[in-house]
Amino acid sequence: MATFQYIAKDSAGNETRGMIEAGDRNSAIASIRAQGLLPTALGEVKAAAAPAQAPRAKAKGKAPAAKGKGSGLNRNVEINIKMPKFLQGRIKTKVLTQFTRQLATLVNAGLSLMRGIEVLKRQMKNQQMRDALDDIADSIASGGTFSEALTAHPKIFDDLYINMVKAGEAGGVLEVVLARLADFAEKSEKIKNKVKGAMIYPSVVLFAAIAITAFLLVMVIPKFKQVFADMLGGQALPAVTEFVISASEFVQHNGIMVAVAVVSVVVICKVVARTEAGSYFFDMLKLKMPVTGTLAQRSAVSRFTRTLGTLLSSGVPILQSLVITRDTTGNKVLTKAIQEVHDAVKEGESMTQPLSHCAVFPPMVVSMVEVGEETGALAEMLTRIADTYDDEVDNAVAGMTAAIEPALIIVLAVVVGTIVIAMFLPMVKIIGSVSGGGGM
């Protein structure tokens, strides 16, 4: 028999703490529920932990006396200045995922939640995360739940994270939910990194094309223009040469205006994108773009199905799951579709009809959701859809890379080739005139 320490709530919502002996965690949860209580946190008490820690505590107590000589206390003072929360940025996904995975492992190994947080806090290198864990530990120590402590740090833990933790506490399966959260974050980050990685090479080629073209127009073409004027004596230049020289003069004389115009367009687009209609328009445009639209659509479907499936499998009610998913989509078109699904489900209807009205979801996805609802395995079906579309995203990234790279190379070759030909044609005329003059 093992001893478990628990935190639970009664039917009136009052919190109670206690110890219970049971053969395993499931038996302990069943015994707590048999008392009419809802467990929110459960951890096994290790019998050997207290005696093992006592000698170490005593040894630590003697260390300052040995070093002492008047300044021992001052040497151990640690100055820790915390940055105000409103000035703190977001924690990197990698840091949060690593913390979640490690906490799930520690809780699953039998450590209490409080002990697991203390262990991870000591080894945490990120100062912002360490400060957050300090606050979370203090909140739990004063009687709050883990999910309640997380709500004080919205820049680190979003609604998805908090609600899944709350569901894990209610079901006494916090370690399982934390493991699912880690899996979810790792897969989402993997897809995001693949998309970013696929855009590196095209971005470099595009930047090189712009830089080379600007250099030729500003530094090289004016010198050739002077040579042509001296050597040809005002003779007419080929049309392509005139075009390139005109482009060069325009860039030289209006370069600042062009830069200001580009910046103005970017700023206006950003301002418009902050409005409701503008945001919806740009999000729809992302889904309709010829090459990147397929990738955006598949990424949106994958994120929606994985988020909703993870929440449902963790025990979060479907209406609450839809609200959380709606607020974490990052796409207004999908947000509107999920809101329609939420309203339909709230009225007792199926998810299938509103999903079919949204062009984002292919018929295959709608059919699989319908099967999941009919069989009562919606969470598992959503997870399968997400896995399928993760593979589709991989294929879309590969296809987009294969299409963009040669297209950019061709554009670069056409631009530079046009400039070279434009400068070469007058040189042929100059060489011809020089050769003809020499013969006479």
C-alpha positions in Angstrom: 0.0 0.0 0.0 1.2 3.5 -0.8 0.3 6.8 0.9 -1.1 9.6 -1.3 -1.5 13.2 -0.5 -4.5 14.9 -2.2 -6.3 18.2 -2.7 -10.0 17.9 -3.5 -13.2 19.8 -3.6 -16.6 18.9 -2.2 -20.0 19.4 -3.8 -20.1 23.0 -2.5 -16.7 23.9 -4.0 -14.9 24.0 -0.7 -11.3 22.7 -0.9 -10.0 20.0 1.4 -6.6 18.3 1.9 -5.7 15.0 3.3 -3.8 11.7 3.1 -5.1 8.3 1.8 -3.6 4.9 1.5 -4.2 2.9 -1.7 -2.6 0.3 -3.9 -2.1 2.8 -6.8 -3.2 6.2 -8.2 -6.4 4.9 -9.7 -7.5 3.3 -6.5 -6.6 6.5 -4.6 -8.7 8.6 -7.0 -11.6 6.1 -6.7 -11.4 6.2 -2.9 -11.4 10.0 -2.9 -14.4 10.2 -5.2 -16.2 7.6 -3.1 -16.1 10.2 -0.3 -18.0 12.6 -2.5 -14.9 14.7 -3.3 -13.4 15.7 -6.6 -9.6 15.4 -6.6 -7.7 18.3 -8.1 -4.2 17.2 -7.2 -2.7 13.9 -6.2 0.8 12.9 -5.3 2.4 9.9 -3.7 4.2 10.5 -0.4 7.6 8.8 -0.4 8.3 7.3 3.0 12.1 7.5 2.6 12.2 11.1 1.5 12.1 12.8 4.9 14.9 10.8 6.6 17.1 11.1 3.5 16.7 14.8 3.4 17.4 15.4 7.1 21.2 14.7 7.1 21.6 17.0 4.0 19.7 19.8 5.8 22.0 19.4 8.8 25.0 19.4 6.6 23.8 22.6 4.9 23.3 24.2 8.3 26.9 23.6 9.3 28.4 24.9 6.1 28.0 28.6 6.9 29.6 28.2 10.3 32.7 26.6 8.8 33.0 29.5 6.2 31.7 32.1 8.7 34.1 34.7 10.2 31.7 37.5 10.1 30.6 37.7 6.5 28.9 34.3 5.9 25.4 35.7 5.8 26.3 38.5 3.4 27.9 36.1 0.9 24.7 34.1 0.6 22.5 37.1 -0.1 21.1 36.8 -3.7 19.8 40.0 -5.3 17.0 39.1 -7.7 15.4 42.0 -9.5 12.2 41.0 -11.3 11.1 42.8 -14.4 7.5 44.1 -14.4 5.1 41.6 -16.0 3.9 44.2 -18.6 7.5 44.5 -19.9 8.2 40.8 -20.1 8.0 39.1 -23.5 6.7 35.6 -24.3 8.6 32.5 -23.3 10.0 30.5 -26.2 8.0 27.5 -27.1 11.0 25.2 -26.6 11.4 26.4 -23.0 7.7 25.9 -22.1 7.6 22.5 -23.9 10.7 21.2 -22.0 9.2 22.4 -18.7 5.9 20.7 -19.4 7.5 17.4 -20.5 9.8 17.3 -17.4 7.0 18.2 -15.0 4.8 15.4 -16.5 7.7 12.9 -16.0 8.3 14.0 -12.4 4.6 13.8 -11.4 4.2 10.5 -13.2 7.2 9.2 -11.2 5.4 9.9 -8.0 6.7 13.3 -6.9 4.1 15.8 -5.7 3.3 18.7 -8.0 4.9 21.2 -5.5 8.1 19.1 -5.3 8.3 18.8 -9.1 8.0 22.6 -9.6 10.7 23.2 -7.0 13.0 20.7 -8.7 12.5 22.3 -12.1 12.8 25.8 -10.8 16.3 25.1 -9.5 17.5 23.9 -12.9 15.6 26.5 -15.0 18.0 28.9 -16.8 15.4 31.3 -18.1 15.0 34.0 -15.5 11.4 34.9 -16.6 10.3 31.3 -16.3 12.1 30.9 -13.0 10.2 34.0 -11.6 6.9 32.6 -12.9 7.6 29.2 -11.2 8.4 31.1 -7.9 5.0 32.8 -8.1 3.2 29.5 -9.0 4.9 27.7 -6.1 3.9 30.4 -3.7 0.3 30.3 -5.0 0.0 26.5 -4.6 1.6 26.7 -1.1 -1.0 29.2 0.0 -3.8 26.8 -1.0 -4.5 27.6 -4.7 -4.6 25.0 -7.5 -2.1 24.7 -10.3 -4.5 26.0 -12.9 -5.4 29.0 -10.8 -1.7 29.8 -10.4 -1.1 29.6 -14.1 -3.7 32.3 -14.9 -1.5 34.9 -13.3 1.0 34.4 -16.2 -1.0 34.7 -19.4 2.1 35.6 -21.5 3.6 32.2 -20.7 0.5 29.9 -20.3 -2.3 30.5 -22.8 -6.0 29.5 -22.4 -5.3 26.1 -24.0 -2.7 25.3 -21.5 -4.6 26.5 -18.5 -7.9 24.7 -19.4 -6.2 21.4 -20.1 -4.4 21.6 -16.7 -7.7 22.4 -15.1 -9.3 19.3 -16.8 -6.3 17.2 -15.6 -6.7 18.3 -12.1 -10.5 17.6 -12.1 -9.8 14.1 -13.4 -6.8 13.4 -11.3 -4.7 12.7 -14.4 -2.5 15.8 -14.5 0.6 14.0 -15.6 -1.3 12.6 -18.7 -2.6 16.0 -19.6 0.9 17.5 -19.3 2.3 14.9 -21.5 -0.4 15.6 -24.1 0.4 19.3 -23.9 4.1 18.6 -24.5 3.2 16.4 -27.5 0.9 19.1 -28.9 3.5 21.9 -28.5 6.3 19.7 -30.0 4.2 18.8 -33.1 3.0 22.4 -33.6 6.6 23.7 -33.3 7.8 21.1 -35.7 5.3 22.2 -38.4 6.1 25.9 -37.8 9.9 25.2 -38.1 9.4 23.3 -41.4 7.5 26.2 -42.9 10.1 28.7 -41.7 12.9 26.5 -43.0 11.3 26.2 -46.4 11.2 30.0 -46.8 14.9 30.6 -45.9 16.3 29.7 -49.4 13.7 31.6 -51.4 14.1 34.7 -49.1 17.9 34.6 -49.6 17.5 34.4 -53.4 14.9 37.2 -53.5 17.1 39.4 -51.4 20.1 38.7 -53.6 18.0 39.5 -56.7 16.9 42.8 -55.3 20.4 43.7 -54.1 22.1 42.9 -57.4 19.5 44.7 -59.5 19.8 47.8 -57.3 23.6 47.8 -57.5 23.5 47.5 -61.3 20.9 50.2 -61.7 22.6 52.7 -59.3 26.3 52.0 -59.8 26.9 50.3 -63.2 24.3 51.6 -65.7 25.2 55.4 -65.2 28.8 54.7 -66.2 27.7 52.8 -69.3 25.3 55.6 -70.2 28.3 58.1 -70.2 30.3 55.7 -72.4 27.5 55.3 -74.9 27.0 59.1 -75.1 30.7 59.7 -75.8 31.2 56.8 -78.2 28.0 56.9 -80.2 27.7 60.7 -80.5 23.9 60.9 -79.8 22.9 57.9 -82.0 19.7 56.1 -81.1 20.1 53.3 -78.6 18.2 49.9 -78.8 14.8 50.0 -77.1 15.8 47.6 -74.4 18.9 49.8 -73.6 16.7 52.9 -73.4 14.3 51.1 -71.0 17.1 50.0 -68.7 18.7 53.4 -68.7 15.3 55.0 -67.9 14.8 52.6 -65.0 18.2 53.4 -63.7 17.5 57.2 -63.8 14.2 56.7 -62.1 15.8 54.7 -59.3 18.5 57.3 -58.9 16.3 60.3 -58.8 13.3 58.8 -57.0 14.9 56.1 -54.8 13.8 57.8 -51.6 10.3 58.2 -52.9 10.2 54.5 -53.9 11.4 53.5 -50.4 8.9 55.8 -48.7 6.1 54.4 -50.9 7.0 50.8 -50.1 7.1 51.6 -46.3 3.8 53.4 -46.6 2.1 50.5 -48.3 3.4 48.1 -45.6 2.2 50.4 -42.8 -1.2 50.9 -44.4 -1.6 47.1 -44.8 -0.7 46.6 -41.2 -3.2 49.3 -40.0 -6.0 47.8 -42.2 -5.1 44.3 -41.0 -5.9 45.5 -37.4 -9.5 46.2 -38.4 -12.1 43.4 -38.3 -12.9 43.6 -42.1 -9.2 44.0 -43.0 -8.1 41.1 -40.9 -10.7 38.9 -42.4 -9.8 39.9 -45.9 -6.0 39.3 -45.4 -6.7 35.9 -43.7 -8.9 34.9 -46.6 -6.2 36.1 -49.0 -3.7 33.8 -47.2 -5.9 30.8 -47.9 -6.5 31.7 -51.6 -3.0 32.5 -52.6 -1.9 30.3 -55.6 1.2 28.6 -54.1 1.1 29.3 -50.3 -2.7 29.1 -50.0 -2.6 25.3 -49.9 0.0 25.3 -47.2 -1.9 27.8 -45.1 -5.2 25.8 -45.5 -3.6 22.6 -44.4 -1.8 24.2 -41.5 -5.0 25.7 -40.3 -6.9 22.4 -40.5 -4.1 20.6 -38.7 -4.0 23.1 -35.9 -7.7 23.2 -35.5 -8.2 19.5 -35.4 -5.2 18.8 -33.1 -6.2 21.5 -30.7 -9.8 20.4 -30.4 -8.9 16.8 -30.3 -6.3 17.3 -27.5 -8.8 19.3 -25.4 -11.6 16.8 -25.9 -9.3 13.8 -25.0 -8.2 15.6 -21.9 -11.8 15.9 -20.6 -12.6 19.6 -21.5 -16.3 20.0 -22.4 -16.9 20.4 -26.1 -18.4 24.0 -25.9 -15.4 25.2 -23.8 -13.1 23.4 -26.2 -14.6 25.1 -29.2 -14.2 28.5 -27.5 -10.5 27.9 -26.7 -9.9 26.6 -30.2 -11.7 29.6 -31.7 -9.4 32.0 -29.7 -6.2 30.2 -30.7 -6.7 29.7 -34.5 -4.9 32.9 -35.6 -7.1 33.1 -38.7 -10.4 35.1 -38.8 -11.9 32.9 -41.4 -11.4 29.9 -39.3 -12.5 31.8 -36.2 -15.9 32.6 -37.8 -16.4 29.0 -38.9 -15.6 27.7 -35.4 -18.0 30.2 -33.9 -20.8 28.9 -36.2 -19.9 25.3 -35.0 -20.1 26.4 -31.4 -23.5 28.0 -31.9 -24.8 24.9 -33.7 -23.5 22.5 -30.9 -25.0 24.8 -28.3 -28.4 24.4 -29.9 -27.9 20.6 -29.9 -27.0 20.3 -33.5 -24.1 18.5 -35.2 -20.7 20.0 -36.1 -20.9 18.7 -39.6 -23.3 21.3 -41.2 -21.4 24.5 -40.2 -18.0 22.9 -41.1 -19.3 22.0 -44.6 -20.2 25.7 -45.1 -16.7 26.9 -44.6 -14.4 26.5 -47.6 -11.4 25.9 -45.3 -12.4 22.4 -44.5 -12.3 19.8 -47.3 -15.1 17.3 -47.6 -12.9 14.5 -46.3 -12.4 16.4 -43.0 -16.2 17.0 -42.7 -16.9 13.3 -43.4 -14.4 12.1 -40.7 -15.8 14.5 -38.2 -19.3 13.2 -38.9 -18.1 9.6 -38.4 -16.4 10.6 -35.2 -19.6 12.2 -33.8 -21.7 9.2 -34.8 -19.3 6.7 -33.2 -18.6 8.7 -30.1 -14.9 8.8 -30.9 -14.6 12.4 -32.0 -11.4 13.2 -30.1 -9.6 10.2 -31.7 -10.9 11.1 -35.2 -9.7 14.7 -34.8 -6.3 13.5 -33.8 -6.2 11.2 -36.9 -7.1 14.1 -39.1 -4.4 16.2 -37.6 -1.8 13.5 -38.2 -2.9 13.2 -41.8 -2.7 16.9 -42.4 0.7 17.1 -40.7 1.9 14.8 -43.5 0.0 17.0 -46.0 1.8 20.1 -44.7 5.1 18.3 -45.2 4.2 17.6 -48.8 2.9 21.1 -49.3 6.2 22.5 -47.9 8.2 20.3 -50.3 6.0 21.3 -53.2 6.1 25.0 -52.4 9.9 24.9 -52.1 10.2 23.0 -55.4 8.0 25.6 -57.2 9.4 28.8 -55.6 13.2 28.0 -55.9 13.3 27.6 -59.7 10.8 30.5 -60.2 13.0 32.9 -58.3 16.2 31.7 -60.1 14.4 32.3 -63.4 13.3 35.8 -62.3 16.8 36.6 -61.2 18.3 35.3 -64.5 15.7 37.3 -66.6 16.4 40.6 -64.7 20.2 40.4 -64.7 20.2 38.9 -68.3 18.1 41.8 -69.5 20.4 44.4 -68.0 23.5 42.6 -69.5 21.9 42.3 -73.0 20.8 46.0 -72.8 24.4 47.0 -72.1 25.9 44.6 -74.7 23.9 45.7 -77.7 25.3 49.2 -77.9 28.8 47.8 -77.4 28.3 45.8 -80.6 27.4 49.0 -82.5 30.4 50.7 -81.0 32.8 47.9 -81.9 31.3 47.8 -85.5 31.8 51.6 -85.9 35.4 51.4 -84.6 36.2 48.4 -87.0 34.6 50.2 -90.0 36.5 53.4 -89.3 39.9 51.6 -88.9 39.4 49.8 -92.3 39.0 53.2 -94.2 
